[in-house]
Amino acid sequence: MKQTVLSAINHKSTGKLPYNVELTCEKRKTLCDELGIAESEYFLWAGNHIEKADYNFGGYISPGYYKDGFGVVWNRTGIDKDIGVVSEYLVTEENYKDYRAPYIDAAYIKQVTQSLLGSKLDTLRLGKISMTLFERAWSLRGMENLLEDFYLNPEIVEHILDALLEHNLKIIDIALEYEIDGFYFGDDFGTQISLIMSPEIWRKFIKPRYKTMFDRIKSKGRITALHSCGNINGLLGDLIDIGLDVYQTVQPEIYDLKQLKEEFGRYLCFWGAISTQQLLPYATQEELISTVLNTIDILSKDGGYIASPTHQVTPDISNESVLTLIELLRSINA
């Protein structure tokens, strides 16, 4: 399975299709209950091709309230049980100079990485840093405050992002001591129609720091992958320039897939493109199969595609749709 993914990333067509169907915690429970398997067995049962070592840490401090490793408390008592909303922003105009990123426990990073490599599965294995820069910054400062800071208080932005970059590089350096295949980052830069910030602001504050991380990873000959929801078409050229290999989520509500493949398919491997907003919740079984096959036909030409829902599958999507998708992906590789 690992070689299938590597072939896709290297734009080689092998007749095999790498795929990953990931589920939210609620969805995984309901599906596994129906299948009569333990949740820990889902990855193997689904035949997924990519495993990740998640270096984020934290825990519940009370029912429905999760405190992450950066000290941010997330209220998960609402609809969203996987992420939630921030209860209180920790960085203010008054205290920002005192902000320091959390201490890196090297033993913990090594343990998580060794656990990933201890898997007996033939998978591609990636280190994972969620909420890498922009998302982590707004979780600390607040979205509106941070967007204003880009223009009114750039020194606050620089201070926070520098602290986060140093933090991330420490994790990357430790993990790259091991034979992982690369790194997967998560940072949502887009809305359904455009970027959250201007391209110029992204290039000034975000791009140089991603380049530093990508350079560190590429210097070891490893893979770079970025998850970013929304429309980031205006950044894809920049991301290619600084060394991105794999772009995930590729929402078909946003992109013309043929045009995307034509313009960027020589440089990027696309991961996603099976809609969790429109297709999986609402399509008939026939529509689902037809659309997925058409998506594969467009994006997997000459390699360069990892089939996947655009997001972890959410509880509103029926088990029938998930099972239809997985059986279809399995059958293609049979």
Secondary structure by P-SEA (a helix, b strand, c coil): caaaaaaaaacccccbbbbbbbbcaaaaaaaaaaacccccccccccccccccccccccccccccccccccccccccccccccbbbbccccccccccccccccccaaaaaaaaaaaaaacccccbbbbbbccccaaaaaaaccaaaaaaaacccaaaaaaaaaaaaaaaaaaaaaaacccccbbbbbbbccccccccccaaaaaaccaaaaaaaaaaaaaabbbbbbbbcccccccaaaaaaacccccccccccccaaaaaaaacccccccccccccccccccccaaaaaaaaaaaaacccccccccccccccccccccaaaaaaaaaaaaaaac
